[in-house]
Amino acid sequence: MGDPKLSISDSRTGQKYDIDIRQATVRAMDFRAIREDPEEFGMLVYDPGYTNTASCTSRITFIDGRKGILRYRGYPIEQLAEHCAYTEVAHLLLHGELPTQHELDAWNTEIMENSMLHENIKKFMDGFLYDAHPMGMMVSTVAALSTFYPDAKDIASKSNRYRQQVRLIGKMPTIAAYAYRKSQGYPYAYPDWDLGYSENLIHMLWNGTRRQPKPEQAQVLARALDTLFILHADHEQNCSTSTMRQVGSAHADPYVSLSAAATALYGPLHGGANEAVLTMLEEIGSMERIPEFIRQVKAGERRLMGFGHRVYKNYDPRARIIRRIADQVFEITGRNPKIDLARELERIALDDDYFVKRRLYPNVDFYSGIIYQAMGFAPEMFTVLFAIGRTVGWLAHWEELMNDPEKRIARPRQLYLGPDEQTLTPIEQRLGQAREKVS
């Protein structure tokens, strides 16, 4: 039996075409051979939002949305979240395998030694207004790092790419902490190399403030952050990761590429969804108002934020893990009353045929915002924290792109629906022409 083929019959011409099928996929360029006229460009595949288009091959993350499966390099997310630190998972995503203890120690040291920011970054961040959004400060500062490290433009060198990747993983928490302290009017706090990745972030955020947790509390909060970072580390070809690859395909350096990815994450339909969940819970306010809210959702008057996902048609495995760590955080921070509203909404949605038939299950954003808020983060910091965790995923995809033998600059096609050729009207005649159209 030969290789499988997709047989296409063009009713316009009566022509038949056989297109190769490989891994349940057909090459979009093969459709170019389908033409009504030999002079035509050829047939395009129209796919708004790229909802059914594979733009690359990847060996990083596997998702089966119908079964609720998420794996990094083949490892189930549940095992990684329970047994690994974030930097272990970062090593896995970037290097392809989990590290030994010796490798992890060296990796952690290298990351922490790259956590400092150039002193001029302070001056750069001081230029923002006191009420600037932390995410706006982050994307701007990451892009500005390109001017501090011009060697990053040598993307052909694997060792040089690695140097920039470690810099970014190390510096992202420091940028986040600087953005937060700028918004609060606090002096900037330097990294502490003796602390772990997430413990150091907590130190930089709250050192010397009334929110500074005790050491034993900081460890619990750091473990919770580690878990959240692991869950956000990668999610295959989402909007921001695709942006990282698209910008990187033009051979832009990793700083401006990652800034572009973070800008995509800034959008409320992507990284800002957990903030929308909190807004929804605040509007509901009490258990007594949940039935009316559910009625409004079913009537199409409101949206149930934090439920449903373009990929997952089952329970988001990340949501299960976040749900479990909530109680651990509440032991330190005090219970966030919104958790009771969230769990009641979840209970109703999982039992109600309206939501079950539509496969609307809680996603990662449903509980993460509640935990971040309990830890003392303002909603505008949620996407910044998301970006810290996702940094290594962006970089892993960028590195994979750099090594892809099929790499080409991203250049999607369009389906032109505008006018045919028009004749230019001299400017002095255009007003009269417009009046004739109106009359």
C-alpha positions as a Markdown table, in Angstrom:
| # | Residue | x | y | z |
|---|---|---|---|---|
| 1 | Met | 0.0 | 0.0 | 0.0 |
| 2 | Gly | 1.4 | 3.4 | -1.0 |
| 3 | Asp | 1.6 | 6.6 | 1.0 |
| 4 | Pro | -1.8 | 7.9 | 2.0 |
| 5 | Lys | -3.3 | 10.7 | -0.2 |
| 6 | Leu | -6.0 | 13.3 | 0.0 |
| 7 | Ser | -7.9 | 13.1 | -3.3 |
| 8 | Ile | -9.5 | 16.4 | -4.4 |
| 9 | Ser | -11.8 | 16.9 | -7.3 |
| 10 | Asp | -12.2 | 20.5 | -8.6 |
| 11 | Ser | -15.7 | 20.9 | -9.9 |
| 12 | Arg | -14.7 | 24.1 | -11.7 |
| 13 | Thr | -12.3 | 22.3 | -14.0 |
| 14 | Gly | -13.0 | 18.6 | -13.6 |
| 15 | Gln | -9.3 | 18.2 | -12.6 |
| 16 | Lys | -8.3 | 15.7 | -9.8 |
| 17 | Tyr | -5.4 | 16.1 | -7.5 |
| 18 | Asp | -3.7 | 13.8 | -5.0 |
| 19 | Ile | -2.1 | 15.5 | -2.1 |
| 20 | Asp | 0.3 | 13.6 | 0.3 |
| 21 | Ile | -0.9 | 13.0 | 3.8 |
| 22 | Arg | 1.9 | 12.9 | 6.5 |
| 23 | Gln | 1.0 | 12.6 | 10.2 |
| 24 | Ala | -2.6 | 13.4 | 9.5 |
| 25 | Thr | -1.5 | 16.7 | 7.8 |
| 26 | Val | -1.4 | 18.1 | 4.3 |
| 27 | Arg | 1.0 | 20.8 | 3.1 |
| 28 | Ala | -0.8 | 24.1 | 2.4 |
| 29 | Met | 1.7 | 24.7 | -0.4 |
| 30 | Asp | 0.4 | 21.6 | -2.2 |
| 31 | Phe | -2.9 | 23.4 | -2.7 |
| 32 | Arg | -1.2 | 26.0 | -4.9 |
| 33 | Ala | -1.3 | 23.4 | -7.7 |
| 34 | Ile | -5.1 | 23.7 | -7.8 |
| 35 | Arg | -5.9 | 26.4 | -10.3 |
| 36 | Glu | -8.8 | 27.3 | -12.6 |
| 37 | Asp | -6.4 | 29.2 | -14.9 |
| 38 | Pro | -2.7 | 28.4 | -15.3 |
| 39 | Glu | -2.0 | 32.1 | -14.7 |
| 40 | Glu | -3.6 | 32.2 | -11.3 |
| 41 | Phe | -1.6 | 32.3 | -8.1 |
| 42 | Gly | -3.2 | 29.0 | -6.9 |
| 43 | Met | -5.6 | 28.0 | -4.2 |
| 44 | Leu | -5.1 | 29.4 | -0.7 |
| 45 | Val | -6.2 | 27.9 | 2.6 |
| 46 | Tyr | -8.4 | 30.4 | 4.5 |
| 47 | Asp | -8.1 | 30.0 | 8.3 |
| 48 | Pro | -8.9 | 33.1 | 10.4 |
| 49 | Gly | -7.0 | 33.0 | 13.7 |
| 50 | Tyr | -5.0 | 29.9 | 12.5 |
| 51 | Thr | -7.5 | 27.7 | 14.3 |
| 52 | Asn | -6.7 | 24.7 | 12.1 |
| 53 | Thr | -3.2 | 25.5 | 10.7 |
| 54 | Ala | 0.1 | 24.0 | 11.9 |
| 55 | Ser | 2.7 | 26.6 | 11.3 |
| 56 | Cys | 5.6 | 24.6 | 12.6 |
| 57 | Thr | 6.8 | 21.3 | 14.0 |
| 58 | Ser | 7.7 | 21.1 | 17.6 |
| 59 | Arg | 9.0 | 18.7 | 20.2 |
| 60 | Ile | 8.3 | 20.8 | 23.3 |
| 61 | Thr | 4.7 | 20.6 | 24.5 |
| 62 | Phe | 1.9 | 18.1 | 23.7 |
| 63 | Ile | -1.7 | 18.9 | 24.3 |
| 64 | Asp | -4.8 | 16.7 | 23.9 |
| 65 | Gly | -7.6 | 19.1 | 24.6 |
| 66 | Arg | -10.3 | 16.4 | 24.4 |
| 67 | Lys | -8.6 | 14.3 | 27.0 |
| 68 | Gly | -7.3 | 17.1 | 29.2 |
| 69 | Ile | -3.7 | 16.2 | 28.7 |
| 70 | Leu | -0.7 | 18.6 | 28.9 |
| 71 | Arg | 2.9 | 17.3 | 28.8 |
| 72 | Tyr | 6.2 | 19.1 | 28.6 |
| 73 | Arg | 8.8 | 17.1 | 26.6 |
| 74 | Gly | 6.6 | 14.0 | 27.3 |
| 75 | Tyr | 6.3 | 14.5 | 31.1 |
| 76 | Pro | 2.7 | 15.0 | 32.4 |
| 77 | Ile | 2.2 | 18.4 | 33.9 |
| 78 | Glu | 0.8 | 16.8 | 37.1 |
| 79 | Gln | 4.1 | 15.1 | 37.8 |
| 80 | Leu | 6.2 | 18.2 | 37.1 |
| 81 | Ala | 4.0 | 20.4 | 39.2 |
| 82 | Glu | 4.2 | 18.0 | 42.2 |
| 83 | His | 7.8 | 17.0 | 42.1 |
| 84 | Cys | 9.8 | 19.7 | 40.4 |
| 85 | Ala | 11.0 | 23.3 | 41.0 |
| 86 | Tyr | 10.3 | 25.8 | 38.2 |
| 87 | Thr | 14.0 | 26.0 | 37.3 |
| 88 | Glu | 14.0 | 22.2 | 36.8 |
| 89 | Val | 11.1 | 22.6 | 34.3 |
| 90 | Ala | 12.9 | 25.5 | 32.7 |
| 91 | His | 15.9 | 23.3 | 32.1 |
| 92 | Leu | 13.6 | 20.6 | 30.7 |
| 93 | Leu | 11.9 | 22.9 | 28.2 |
| 94 | Leu | 15.1 | 24.6 | 27.0 |
| 95 | His | 17.5 | 21.7 | 27.0 |
| 96 | Gly | 15.2 | 18.8 | 26.4 |
| 97 | Glu | 15.6 | 16.8 | 29.6 |
| 98 | Leu | 15.3 | 17.2 | 33.4 |
| 99 | Pro | 18.7 | 18.0 | 35.0 |
| 100 | Thr | 20.7 | 16.0 | 37.5 |
| 101 | Gln | 21.3 | 17.6 | 40.9 |
| 102 | His | 24.7 | 18.8 | 39.8 |
| 103 | Glu | 23.3 | 20.2 | 36.5 |
| 104 | Leu | 20.4 | 21.9 | 38.4 |
| 105 | Asp | 22.8 | 23.5 | 41.0 |
| 106 | Ala | 24.9 | 24.9 | 38.1 |
| 107 | Trp | 21.8 | 26.0 | 36.2 |
| 108 | Asn | 20.4 | 27.8 | 39.3 |
| 109 | Thr | 23.7 | 29.5 | 39.9 |
| 110 | Glu | 23.9 | 30.7 | 36.3 |
| 111 | Ile | 20.4 | 32.0 | 36.4 |
| 112 | Met | 20.8 | 33.9 | 39.7 |
| 113 | Glu | 24.1 | 35.4 | 38.5 |
| 114 | Asn | 22.2 | 36.9 | 35.6 |
| 115 | Ser | 19.4 | 38.3 | 37.7 |
| 116 | Met | 21.0 | 41.8 | 38.2 |
| 117 | Leu | 19.9 | 44.7 | 36.0 |
| 118 | His | 22.2 | 47.4 | 34.7 |
| 119 | Glu | 21.9 | 50.5 | 36.9 |
| 120 | Asn | 20.7 | 52.6 | 34.0 |
| 121 | Ile | 17.6 | 50.4 | 33.9 |
| 122 | Lys | 16.5 | 52.2 | 37.1 |
| 123 | Lys | 16.7 | 55.5 | 35.2 |
| 124 | Phe | 14.8 | 54.0 | 32.3 |
| 125 | Met | 12.0 | 52.8 | 34.6 |
| 126 | Asp | 12.0 | 56.1 | 36.5 |
| 127 | Gly | 10.8 | 57.7 | 33.3 |
| 128 | Phe | 7.4 | 56.0 | 33.7 |
| 129 | Leu | 4.6 | 57.8 | 35.5 |
| 130 | Tyr | 3.8 | 56.5 | 39.0 |
| 131 | Asp | 0.6 | 54.8 | 37.8 |
| 132 | Ala | 2.0 | 53.1 | 34.7 |
| 133 | His | 0.8 | 49.6 | 34.2 |
| 134 | Pro | 3.5 | 47.1 | 35.3 |
| 135 | Met | 3.0 | 45.1 | 32.1 |
| 136 | Gly | 3.7 | 48.2 | 30.0 |
| 137 | Met | 6.8 | 48.8 | 32.0 |
| 138 | Met | 7.9 | 45.1 | 31.5 |
| 139 | Val | 7.5 | 44.9 | 27.8 |
| 140 | Ser | 9.3 | 48.3 | 27.3 |
| 141 | Thr | 12.1 | 47.3 | 29.6 |
| 142 | Val | 12.6 | 43.9 | 28.0 |
| 143 | Ala | 12.8 | 45.6 | 24.5 |
| 144 | Ala | 15.3 | 48.1 | 25.9 |
| 145 | Leu | 17.6 | 45.3 | 27.0 |
| 146 | Ser | 18.3 | 44.8 | 23.3 |
| 147 | Thr | 20.3 | 48.1 | 23.5 |
| 148 | Phe | 22.2 | 46.9 | 26.6 |
| 149 | Tyr | 23.2 | 43.6 | 24.9 |
| 150 | Pro | 24.0 | 44.3 | 21.2 |
| 151 | Asp | 25.7 | 40.9 | 21.1 |
| 152 | Ala | 22.3 | 39.4 | 21.1 |
| 153 | Lys | 22.0 | 40.1 | 17.4 |
| 154 | Asp | 24.4 | 37.3 | 16.7 |
| 155 | Ile | 21.7 | 34.7 | 16.6 |
| 156 | Ala | 23.7 | 32.3 | 14.4 |
| 157 | Ser | 25.9 | 31.5 | 17.4 |
| 158 | Lys | 24.3 | 28.8 | 19.7 |
| 159 | Ser | 26.5 | 29.7 | 22.6 |
| 160 | Asn | 25.5 | 33.4 | 22.2 |
| 161 | Arg | 21.8 | 32.5 | 22.0 |
| 162 | Tyr | 22.2 | 30.5 | 25.2 |
| 163 | Arg | 23.8 | 33.5 | 26.9 |
| 164 | Gln | 20.9 | 35.7 | 26.1 |
| 165 | Gln | 18.4 | 33.0 | 27.2 |
| 166 | Val | 19.9 | 32.7 | 30.7 |
| 167 | Arg | 20.0 | 36.5 | 30.9 |
| 168 | Leu | 16.3 | 36.7 | 30.2 |
| 169 | Ile | 15.3 | 33.9 | 32.6 |
| 170 | Gly | 17.3 | 35.6 | 35.3 |
| 171 | Lys | 16.3 | 39.1 | 34.7 |
| 172 | Met | 12.5 | 38.8 | 34.2 |
| 173 | Pro | 11.7 | 38.5 | 37.9 |
| 174 | Thr | 13.9 | 41.5 | 38.6 |
| 175 | Ile | 12.1 | 43.5 | 35.9 |
| 176 | Ala | 8.8 | 42.4 | 37.4 |
| 177 | Ala | 9.8 | 43.4 | 40.9 |
| 178 | Tyr | 11.1 | 46.8 | 39.8 |
| 179 | Ala | 7.8 | 47.5 | 38.0 |
| 180 | Tyr | 5.9 | 46.5 | 41.1 |
| 181 | Arg | 8.0 | 48.6 | 43.4 |
| 182 | Lys | 7.9 | 51.6 | 41.0 |
| 183 | Ser | 4.1 | 51.4 | 41.1 |
| 184 | Gln | 4.1 | 51.4 | 44.9 |
| 185 | Gly | 6.7 | 54.1 | 45.3 |
| 186 | Tyr | 9.2 | 51.7 | 47.0 |
| 187 | Pro | 12.9 | 51.8 | 46.4 |
| 188 | Tyr | 14.2 | 49.1 | 44.1 |
| 189 | Ala | 15.4 | 45.9 | 45.8 |
| 190 | Tyr | 18.4 | 44.0 | 44.4 |
| 191 | Pro | 18.3 | 40.2 | 43.9 |
| 192 | Asp | 19.6 | 37.9 | 46.6 |
| 193 | Trp | 21.7 | 35.2 | 45.0 |
| 194 | Asp | 21.4 | 33.0 | 48.1 |
| 195 | Leu | 17.7 | 32.5 | 47.6 |
| 196 | Gly | 15.9 | 30.3 | 45.1 |
| 197 | Tyr | 14.2 | 31.6 | 42.0 |
| 198 | Ser | 10.7 | 32.3 | 43.4 |
| 199 | Glu | 12.0 | 33.1 | 47.0 |
| 200 | Asn | 14.2 | 35.8 | 45.4 |
| 201 | Leu | 11.2 | 37.2 | 43.6 |
| 202 | Ile | 9.3 | 37.5 | 46.9 |
| 203 | His | 12.3 | 39.1 | 48.5 |
| 204 | Met | 12.6 | 41.7 | 45.7 |
| 205 | Leu | 8.8 | 42.4 | 45.7 |
| 206 | Trp | 8.3 | 43.0 | 49.5 |
| 207 | Asn | 11.7 | 43.3 | 51.2 |
| 208 | Gly | 11.5 | 46.2 | 53.7 |
| 209 | Thr | 7.7 | 46.6 | 53.3 |
| 210 | Arg | 4.8 | 45.7 | 55.6 |
| 211 | Arg | 4.0 | 42.8 | 53.3 |
| 212 | Gln | 7.3 | 41.1 | 53.8 |
| 213 | Pro | 6.5 | 37.5 | 54.8 |
| 214 | Lys | 8.3 | 35.6 | 57.5 |
| 215 | Pro | 10.9 | 33.1 | 56.2 |
| 216 | Glu | 8.7 | 30.1 | 56.8 |
| 217 | Gln | 5.8 | 31.9 | 55.1 |
| 218 | Ala | 8.0 | 32.9 | 52.2 |
| 219 | Gln | 8.9 | 29.3 | 51.5 |
| 220 | Val | 5.2 | 28.3 | 51.2 |
| 221 | Leu | 4.4 | 31.2 | 49.0 |
| 222 | Ala | 7.6 | 30.6 | 46.9 |
| 223 | Arg | 6.5 | 27.0 | 46.3 |
| 224 | Ala | 3.0 | 28.2 | 45.2 |
| 225 | Leu | 4.6 | 30.6 | 42.8 |
| 226 | Asp | 6.9 | 27.9 | 41.5 |
| 227 | Thr | 3.9 | 25.7 | 40.8 |
| 228 | Leu | 2.1 | 28.6 | 39.0 |
| 229 | Phe | 5.2 | 29.3 | 37.0 |
| 230 | Ile | 5.4 | 25.6 | 36.0 |
| 231 | Leu | 1.8 | 25.6 | 34.9 |
| 232 | His | 2.3 | 28.8 | 32.8 |
| 233 | Ala | 5.7 | 27.8 | 31.4 |
| 234 | Asp | 4.4 | 26.7 | 28.0 |
| 235 | His | 1.2 | 25.9 | 26.1 |
| 236 | Glu | 2.4 | 25.2 | 22.6 |
| 237 | Gln | 1.3 | 27.6 | 19.8 |
| 238 | Asn | -0.8 | 30.1 | 21.7 |
| 239 | Cys | -1.0 | 33.8 | 20.7 |
| 240 | Ser | 2.1 | 35.0 | 22.4 |
| 241 | Thr | 4.3 | 32.0 | 21.5 |
| 242 | Ser | 3.3 | 32.3 | 17.9 |
| 243 | Thr | 4.2 | 35.9 | 18.1 |
| 244 | Met | 7.6 | 35.0 | 19.5 |
| 245 | Arg | 8.2 | 32.7 | 16.6 |
| 246 | Gln | 6.8 | 35.1 | 14.0 |
| 247 | Val | 9.0 | 38.0 | 15.2 |
| 248 | Gly | 12.0 | 35.7 | 15.6 |
| 249 | Ser | 11.6 | 34.4 | 12.0 |
| 250 | Ala | 12.7 | 37.9 | 10.9 |
| 251 | His | 16.0 | 37.2 | 12.8 |
| 252 | Ala | 15.1 | 39.8 | 15.4 |
| 253 | Asp | 17.1 | 39.4 | 18.6 |
| 254 | Pro | 15.5 | 37.5 | 21.6 |
| 255 | Tyr | 14.9 | 40.6 | 23.6 |
| 256 | Val | 12.6 | 42.4 | 21.1 |
| 257 | Ser | 11.1 | 39.1 | 20.1 |
| 258 | Leu | 10.2 | 38.3 | 23.7 |
| 259 | Ser | 8.9 | 41.8 | 24.2 |
| 260 | Ala | 6.6 | 41.3 | 21.3 |
| 261 | Ala | 5.4 | 38.0 | 22.8 |
| 262 | Ala | 4.8 | 39.6 | 26.2 |
| 263 | Thr | 2.8 | 42.4 | 24.4 |
| 264 | Ala | 0.5 | 39.7 | 23.0 |
| 265 | Leu | 0.2 | 38.2 | 26.4 |
| 266 | Tyr | -0.8 | 41.7 | 27.7 |
| 267 | Gly | -4.1 | 41.4 | 25.7 |
| 268 | Pro | -7.2 | 40.7 | 27.9 |
| 269 | Leu | -8.1 | 37.7 | 25.7 |
| 270 | His | -4.8 | 36.0 | 26.5 |
| 271 | Gly | -2.9 | 36.8 | 29.7 |
| 272 | Gly | -5.5 | 39.1 | 31.2 |
| 273 | Ala | -8.2 | 36.5 | 31.5 |
| 274 | Asn | -7.6 | 35.8 | 35.3 |
| 275 | Glu | -8.1 | 39.5 | 36.0 |
| 276 | Ala | -11.5 | 39.2 | 34.2 |
| 277 | Val | -12.4 | 36.3 | 36.5 |
| 278 | Leu | -11.8 | 38.4 | 39.6 |
| 279 | Thr | -13.9 | 41.3 | 38.2 |
| 280 | Met | -16.7 | 38.8 | 37.5 |
| 281 | Leu | -16.6 | 37.4 | 41.1 |
| 282 | Glu | -16.6 | 40.9 | 42.5 |
| 283 | Glu | -19.7 | 41.7 | 40.5 |
| 284 | Ile | -21.5 | 38.6 | 41.7 |
| 285 | Gly | -20.5 | 39.5 | 45.3 |
| 286 | Ser | -22.4 | 36.8 | 47.2 |
| 287 | Met | -23.7 | 33.2 | 47.0 |
| 288 | Glu | -27.3 | 34.5 | 46.8 |
| 289 | Arg | -26.6 | 36.3 | 43.5 |
| 290 | Ile | -25.1 | 33.2 | 41.8 |
| 291 | Pro | -28.4 | 31.8 | 40.5 |
| 292 | Glu | -29.3 | 35.1 | 38.8 |
| 293 | Phe | -25.9 | 35.3 | 37.3 |
| 294 | Ile | -26.1 | 31.8 | 35.9 |
| 295 | Arg | -29.5 | 32.7 | 34.4 |
| 296 | Gln | -27.9 | 35.7 | 32.7 |
| 297 | Val | -25.1 | 33.6 | 31.3 |
| 298 | Lys | -27.6 | 31.1 | 29.8 |
| 299 | Ala | -29.6 | 34.0 | 28.3 |
| 300 | Gly | -26.5 | 35.3 | 26.6 |
| 301 | Glu | -26.4 | 38.4 | 28.7 |
| 302 | Arg | -23.2 | 37.7 | 30.5 |
| 303 | Arg | -20.1 | 35.6 | 30.0 |
| 304 | Leu | -18.8 | 33.0 | 32.5 |
| 305 | Met | -15.1 | 34.0 | 32.7 |
| 306 | Gly | -12.5 | 31.4 | 33.3 |
| 307 | Phe | -14.5 | 28.6 | 31.7 |
| 308 | Gly | -13.9 | 27.1 | 28.4 |
| 309 | His | -10.7 | 27.1 | 26.2 |
| 310 | Arg | -10.0 | 27.0 | 22.5 |
| 311 | Val | -7.9 | 23.9 | 23.0 |
| 312 | Tyr | -9.4 | 22.1 | 26.0 |
| 313 | Lys | -12.8 | 20.5 | 25.6 |
| 314 | Asn | -12.3 | 18.8 | 29.0 |
| 315 | Tyr | -11.2 | 20.0 | 32.4 |
| 316 | Asp | -8.0 | 22.0 | 32.0 |
| 317 | Pro | -5.4 | 19.9 | 33.9 |
| 318 | Arg | -3.7 | 23.1 | 35.2 |
| 319 | Ala | -6.9 | 24.2 | 36.9 |
| 320 | Arg | -7.0 | 21.0 | 39.0 |
| 321 | Ile | -3.5 | 21.6 | 40.3 |
| 322 | Ile | -4.2 | 25.3 | 41.0 |
| 323 | Arg | -7.3 | 24.4 | 42.9 |
| 324 | Arg | -5.3 | 22.2 | 45.2 |
| 325 | Ile | -2.6 | 24.7 | 46.0 |
| 326 | Ala | -5.2 | 27.4 | 46.9 |
| 327 | Asp | -5.7 | 26.1 | 50.5 |
| 328 | Gln | -1.9 | 26.0 | 51.1 |
| 329 | Val | -1.7 | 29.7 | 50.2 |
| 330 | Phe | -4.7 | 30.6 | 52.3 |
| 331 | Glu | -3.0 | 29.1 | 55.4 |
| 332 | Ile | -0.5 | 31.9 | 55.1 |
| 333 | Thr | -2.5 | 34.7 | 53.6 |
| 334 | Gly | -5.9 | 34.1 | 55.1 |
| 335 | Arg | -8.8 | 32.7 | 53.1 |
| 336 | Asn | -9.9 | 34.7 | 50.0 |
| 337 | Pro | -13.7 | 34.7 | 50.2 |
| 338 | Lys | -13.9 | 34.7 | 46.4 |
| 339 | Ile | -12.8 | 31.0 | 46.5 |
| 340 | Asp | -16.2 | 30.0 | 47.8 |
| 341 | Leu | -18.0 | 31.8 | 45.0 |
| 342 | Ala | -15.6 | 30.2 | 42.5 |
| 343 | Arg | -16.1 | 26.7 | 43.8 |
| 344 | Glu | -19.9 | 27.1 | 43.8 |
| 345 | Leu | -19.8 | 28.3 | 40.2 |
| 346 | Glu | -17.7 | 25.4 | 39.3 |
| 347 | Arg | -20.0 | 23.0 | 41.0 |
| 348 | Ile | -23.0 | 24.3 | 39.1 |
| 349 | Ala | -21.2 | 24.4 | 35.8 |
| 350 | Leu | -20.1 | 20.8 | 36.1 |
| 351 | Asp | -23.6 | 19.6 | 37.0 |
| 352 | Asp | -25.7 | 21.8 | 34.6 |
| 353 | Asp | -26.4 | 20.3 | 31.2 |
| 354 | Tyr | -26.1 | 23.8 | 29.6 |
| 355 | Phe | -22.4 | 23.9 | 30.4 |
| 356 | Val | -21.7 | 20.2 | 30.1 |
| 357 | Lys | -23.0 | 20.0 | 26.6 |
| 358 | Arg | -20.9 | 23.0 | 25.6 |
| 359 | Arg | -17.8 | 21.5 | 27.3 |
| 360 | Leu | -17.3 | 24.5 | 29.5 |
| 361 | Tyr | -14.9 | 23.5 | 32.2 |
| 362 | Pro | -12.7 | 25.7 | 34.4 |
| 363 | Asn | -9.4 | 26.7 | 32.8 |
| 364 | Val | -6.1 | 27.8 | 34.3 |
| 365 | Asp | -7.3 | 31.4 | 34.7 |
| 366 | Phe | -10.3 | 30.6 | 36.9 |
| 367 | Tyr | -8.4 | 30.0 | 40.1 |
| 368 | Ser | -5.0 | 31.6 | 39.5 |
| 369 | Gly | -6.2 | 35.2 | 40.0 |
| 370 | Ile | -7.8 | 34.3 | 43.3 |
| 371 | Ile | -4.5 | 32.9 | 44.6 |
| 372 | Tyr | -2.4 | 35.9 | 43.3 |
| 373 | Gln | -4.8 | 38.3 | 45.0 |
| 374 | Ala | -4.6 | 36.4 | 48.3 |
| 375 | Met | -0.8 | 36.7 | 48.0 |
| 376 | Gly | -1.1 | 40.4 | 47.9 |
| 377 | Phe | -0.7 | 41.1 | 44.2 |
| 378 | Ala | -2.9 | 43.7 | 42.5 |
| 379 | Pro | -4.7 | 42.5 | 39.4 |
| 380 | Glu | -2.4 | 44.5 | 37.1 |
| 381 | Met | 0.5 | 42.3 | 38.3 |
| 382 | Phe | -1.2 | 39.0 | 37.3 |
| 383 | Thr | 0.0 | 39.1 | 33.6 |
| 384 | Val | 3.5 | 40.1 | 34.7 |
| 385 | Leu | 3.7 | 37.0 | 36.8 |
| 386 | Phe | 2.3 | 35.0 | 33.9 |
| 387 | Ala | 5.1 | 36.4 | 31.7 |
| 388 | Ile | 7.8 | 35.3 | 34.2 |
| 389 | Gly | 6.7 | 31.7 | 34.0 |
| 390 | Arg | 6.1 | 31.8 | 30.2 |
| 391 | Thr | 9.6 | 33.3 | 29.4 |
| 392 | Val | 11.3 | 29.9 | 29.2 |
| 393 | Gly | 8.5 | 28.6 | 26.9 |
| 394 | Trp | 9.0 | 31.5 | 24.6 |
| 395 | Leu | 12.7 | 31.0 | 24.6 |
| 396 | Ala | 12.4 | 27.3 | 24.0 |
| 397 | His | 10.3 | 27.9 | 20.9 |
| 398 | Trp | 12.6 | 30.6 | 19.7 |
| 399 | Glu | 15.6 | 28.2 | 20.0 |
| 400 | Glu | 13.7 | 25.5 | 18.3 |
| 401 | Leu | 12.9 | 27.9 | 15.5 |
| 402 | Met | 16.5 | 28.9 | 15.1 |
| 403 | Asn | 17.4 | 25.2 | 14.6 |
| 404 | Asp | 14.5 | 24.4 | 12.3 |
| 405 | Pro | 15.8 | 23.5 | 8.8 |
| 406 | Glu | 12.4 | 24.5 | 7.4 |
| 407 | Lys | 12.6 | 28.0 | 9.0 |
| 408 | Arg | 11.3 | 30.8 | 6.8 |
| 409 | Ile | 10.2 | 34.3 | 7.6 |
| 410 | Ala | 6.6 | 34.3 | 8.6 |
| 411 | Arg | 4.5 | 35.8 | 5.9 |
| 412 | Pro | 0.8 | 34.8 | 5.9 |
| 413 | Arg | -1.3 | 35.3 | 2.8 |
| 414 | Gln | -4.6 | 37.2 | 2.7 |
| 415 | Leu | -7.9 | 36.8 | 0.8 |
| 416 | Tyr | -8.3 | 40.2 | -0.9 |
| 417 | Leu | -11.9 | 41.4 | -1.0 |
| 418 | Gly | -11.3 | 45.0 | -2.0 |
| 419 | Pro | -12.2 | 46.8 | -5.3 |
| 420 | Asp | -10.7 | 45.9 | -8.7 |
| 421 | Glu | -8.5 | 48.5 | -10.4 |
| 422 | Gln | -9.9 | 52.0 | -10.1 |
| 423 | Thr | -9.2 | 55.2 | -12.1 |
| 424 | Leu | -7.7 | 58.0 | -10.0 |
| 425 | Thr | -9.8 | 61.2 | -9.9 |
| 426 | Pro | -7.9 | 64.5 | -9.8 |
| 427 | Ile | -8.2 | 66.1 | -6.3 |
| 428 | Glu | -10.2 | 69.1 | -7.6 |
| 429 | Gln | -12.9 | 66.8 | -8.9 |
| 430 | Arg | -13.3 | 64.6 | -5.9 |
| 431 | Leu | -15.8 | 66.7 | -4.0 |
| 432 | Gly | -18.1 | 67.0 | -6.9 |
| 433 | Gln | -17.8 | 63.2 | -7.5 |
| 434 | Ala | -18.7 | 62.6 | -3.8 |
| 435 | Arg | -21.7 | 64.8 | -4.1 |
| 436 | Glu | -23.0 | 62.9 | -7.1 |
| 437 | Lys | -22.7 | 59.6 | -5.2 |
| 438 | Val | -24.7 | 61.1 | -2.3 |
| 439 | Ser | -27.4 | 62.5 | -4.6 |
